[in-house]
């Protein structure tokens, strides 16, 4: 069960900042139910850029990836998976050699 994200308009943000200055932060926070970190971010943006700072930005749209780019990325993923498999095998072989060469090695010092 996820909580819906609240959308705060620039006008409401400004109203909250003014009310907090007049009536106190805690009273205003209880009235509107916002997190303190959110309020202080608004206040910082307001002090830096005035009312324009409260407008915020909209999330950037995802840039579509073309088919040749997808193919290149898939090839890179396959190469990396192959490298990881080789390294895993090398580590397993190294551990086997160490166990055979040093059978008295205590479990605390094991390389596994």
QUINORKA-V796560 format. One record per residue. PSI is psi in degrees with one decimal (* if undefined). NEAR is the number of other ideal C-beta (glycine too) atoms within 8 Angstrom. Layout:
psi:near
PSI:NEAR
PSI:NEAR
//
This chain:
psi:near
110.9:2
150.6:3
135.3:4
140.2:4
132.4:4
141.4:5
122.5:4
121.9:10
156.0:6
-35.4:10
-42.4:6
-38.1:8
-44.5:12
-41.2:11
-43.0:8
-43.2:14
-43.7:12
-41.9:8
-40.1:10
-37.2:12
-35.4:5
-45.7:6
-7.9:6
148.7:7
-49.2:8
-40.6:6
-44.8:8
-39.4:12
-42.7:12
-37.5:7
-42.9:7
-20.3:7
49.0:5
159.6:10
145.0:5
-36.4:8
-34.9:6
-45.4:9
-46.3:14
-28.7:8
-43.3:8
-45.0:13
-43.0:9
-46.3:8
-38.6:11
-44.0:14
-34.2:6
-39.2:6
11.0:6
-152.8:5
-28.4:8
-28.7:6
-20.3:10
-7.5:11
-28.6:7
-174.2:6
152.9:4
148.6:4
143.3:4
143.3:4
147.8:4
137.9:4
124.5:4
142.0:4
128.8:6
163.1:6
-44.6:5
-36.4:6
-41.8:8
-44.4:9
-43.4:8
-43.9:8
-40.6:9
-41.3:8
-40.6:8
-40.3:8
-45.0:8
-42.4:8
-45.7:8
-38.9:8
-39.6:8
-43.5:8
-43.3:8
-41.5:8
-42.6:8
-44.8:8
-38.1:8
-43.5:8
-44.6:8
-41.3:8
-39.8:8
-42.2:8
-41.4:8
-43.7:9
-38.9:11
-43.8:8
-42.6:8
-42.4:10
-39.1:9
-38.7:7
-34.7:6
73.3:7
-21.0:6
3.9:4
128.5:8
154.2:6
-29.0:4
-25.9:4
7.0:6
153.6:8
12.8:6
*:3
//
